[in-house]
Amino acid sequence: MLHFAGFSNNPTNAVFHLADSLQNEGELQWAATEFERVAYSANSNTMRTEALLKKAECQLLLNQPEAAYATTERLYYNGLHDSLHYAARYNSAFYAFLSKDFEQANSQLLLIQQFLPDSLSMNSSILHALTLNELRQWDESVKKLTSWAHYTFRDDSVKLDSTLAAIDGLYNPKKYPKYKDPEKAQIMSSIAPGLGQLYAGRFWDAAFSAGMVVASLGLGAYGVFVLNYYVTGAVLGYTVFQRFYTAGQKRSDFLARKYNYEKLREHNDAIMNPVLSLSK
């Protein structure tokens, strides 16, 4: 699994003693509050950064990745030594990933790559590859993992070859998910009720939508031609028709997006653990 990226901190530093003690005792909420106090009163950006990272770690342990990411958004990166700079950006990306904000995760990981040496930036490659997977950029993920493998196993040709073979086996373009176009699904439903749902792979949903539209037209016709309620029958029939017709278009858009999400999850979940295992 991916983990919080640690950083060097002086364990004898009295400023962090109370907060660290609270965290070690499992009083995570109080520890987070104390780390916030330390950050507020810090006399250097290094101390402030360490305190905020510690607070974010507590929030993650409280199963609050969104709050942890919001805390790392307050970080300033100027003047930090490389290892702390890396920990700050990596953890910000990690929490963004857990919060499903993959664009922000990718941005932080690109900044690591741009501003920090390979000896540090290569450590973020696995997280970066998983992030690119979520952004449907599988070819870029392959490039990232391939570069990481060449750097990591540059002195071990056997391990390098086996890792590259594993990467090739995981990323087969023929197995990449094929997506439905939500806009196309909506247009299809506007042309023929139920057609968009059928395109999205939902036969019974399509049958229900088409059936309700036909039934609404029948209701209107019954009111006009059988009961002779010309105005009432026409208005009632049109109102019901319009509701189901519009709802069918929205439903088609939703189902196409749901189909895409399910296919993305099926593909990325299947390769997540194998990608993580590459670094073992």
N, C-alpha and C positions, 0 to 999 in steps of 0.2 A: 504494500500500500504506500501511498504518498504520505509524507509526514510534514509537520511543522519544521521549518529550517531554523536550527538553533544559531546562537551567536555567542561570542565571548563576553562574559560579564564577570566582574570581580565578586566572588561569593561573600567576601568579607565586607562588601559595601553596605554600610549601615543604612543608607537611604532605602535600599530594597529589602531590608531584613524583615520588617513587619509584613509587607505584601507577599514576600516569598514564603514566610511562615504560614500565612493564611492559605496560600495556594497549596502548600504541602499538606495542610490539615484538611483539605477538601472544602474550605470555605471560599468557593470560587467567586461568588458574587461580591463578598466583602473584599477579596483580593483584587478583583477588577476595579472596585471603587478606590482602593488604596493605590493601585498602579496609576489610576487617573490622577490622583492627588500628586503623586510623584512627578508625573508628566507635566502637570500644571505649574509646579514649583521648580522644575528642572532649570539648572543654570547653564546647560549646554544642549545642543541638538542631539548629541550622542546619548545623553542620559534620557532625554525626552523620547527619543526613538526606541530605546530599550524598554522604557516603561510602557509605551503604547503597544509594542509588540507583545510584552508580557500580558497586558490587559486583553489584547486580541486572542492570545492563547487561552486565557481563562474563558473568554466568551465561546471559543470553539469547544472547549471541554464542557460547557453548558449547553452544547448543541445549538449554538446561535451563530452559524457561519455568516449570515447577512450582517449581524452586528459586528462581528470580527472584521469583516471587509470594510464596513463603514469606519471602524477605528483606524484601519491602515490607510484609508483615504486621507487622513489628517497628517500623514507623515511628510516630513521635508527631507530631501535626499542630499542637500548640499553639505559638504564638509564631512561626510561619513566615510570611515575607512571601508575598504572594499568588502570585507566579510560582513560587516553590518549593513552596508548598502545592498549586498546580495540578499541577506536575510529579509530585509525590509521589502524589497521588490518581489522576491519569491513568495513570501507569505501573503502579500497583497494579492498576487496572482492565484495562489492556492485557495484563499478564501473566496475570491471572485469565482473561481471554478466551482467550488462547492455551492456557491449561491446561484450557479447557472448563468452567470454574467460572463460568457465566454469571450466576448469582444474585449472587455476590460482585462481579463486574464491574459489574452494574447498581447495586448498593448504593453503590459508590464513585462512579459517575457521577452518581447522584442527589445525593450529598453535594457534589460539585462544583457542581452546579446550585443547591443550597441555600445554600452558604457563599461562593461566589466570584462576582465580577461577570460580567455577560454577555460583556464583552470577552475573558474567559478561558474561561468555561464553554461558549460557543458552539463553541470549538475542539474540544470533545469530542463534538459532536453526531453525527459520522459513526460513531465507535466505538459510541456509545450506540445508534444506529439498528441497527447490525449485532448488537449484544447483544440488543436487543429482538426482532430477527428470530429469534435462537436460542431465545428464550423464548416464541416463537409469539405475540408481541404486535405483530402487523404494523400494526394501526391506530394504536397508540402510536408505532410507528416512523415512520409517515407524519406524525403530528403533530410529532415531533421534527425531522424533515427539513424540514418546511414552515416551522417557526419559525426554523430555521437559515437557510433560503433568504431569508426576509423580512429577517432581520438582516444577513446577509452581502451581499445584493444590493439593499439598500434604496435605493441611489443609482443603480441600473442596472436600469430597468424591463424592458428587453429581456432581459437575462440572467436576471432574476427570473422572467419569464414562461416562458422556455425551461426553466429548472430545475424550476419547478412542474409543467410539462407532462411532463418526464422522470420526476418522482416519481410522478405519476398513472399513467404508463405502466408503471412498475415494480410498483406495488402495486395489483393488480386483485383484489378480494375473490373473484371467481369462480374465480381461479386459486390461491387459498390451498389448501394440502394438506388433503385429507379423511382423517381418521384412523380407525383401527380401535380398538375398545375391548378391551384385553387381558383385562379381567375377563369381558366378554361372550364372548370367544373361549374362555376356560377353561370357562365354564358350558356353552357349546354342546358342547364336547367331552365334558363329563360326561353330557350328555343322549344324544348319539350320537357315538361315537368317529369322529374324522376331520372332524366338522362344524366344529370350531373352526379347524382348519388350512385348510379350504375357505373359511371366512369371511376368513381372513388372506390369501387369494389364492394358496395353495399346494395345487394339485390333487393332484399326485403324492405329496406329503407326506401329504395327507388319505387318499389311497387306500392308502398303505403302512400308516398307523396303523390304519385300519379293517380292513385285511386281516390284520394281526398279531393284533388282538383277536379276530377271527373264527377265526383259526387256533388261537389258544390255547384257545378254547372247543371247537373240534373236537378238539384234542389231549386235553382232559379227557374229552370224550364217548367218544373212541376207547379210552382207558384203562379207562373204567368199563364201557362196553357191549360192547366187542369183546374186550378182553383180560381183562375181569372183575377188574381190579385196582381195586376200588372206592375204597378209601381213598387209595392211591397216585395213582391216576388223577385223583381229584377234587382232591386237594391240589396235585398238579403242575399240573393245568389251571387251578385258581384262582390259584396263585402266578404263573404266566406271564401270565394274564389281568390280574391286579391290577397287575403291573409295566407292561405296555403301556398299560393304561387310565389309570394315574396319569401315566405318561410322556407320553401324548397330551395331557393337560390342560396339563402344564407346557410342552410343545412349542408348544401353541396360544398360550399367553401370550407365550412368547418370539418366535414368528413375528409376532404382532400388533405387538409392540414394535419388532421389526426392520423391519416394513413402515412403521411411523410414522417411524422414524429415516431410512429411505431416502427417503421422501417429503419429509421436512424438509430433508435434505441436497440433494436434487434441486432443491427450490424456492429455498432460501437460497443455494446455490452459484451458481445461475443469475443471481441479482440482486446478488451481492456485488461483483463488479468494476464493474458500472454504478453502484452506490451510491458506491463509492470514487471513481469518476470524476467524481462531482458536484462535488467540491471542487477539481477541476483547472481 
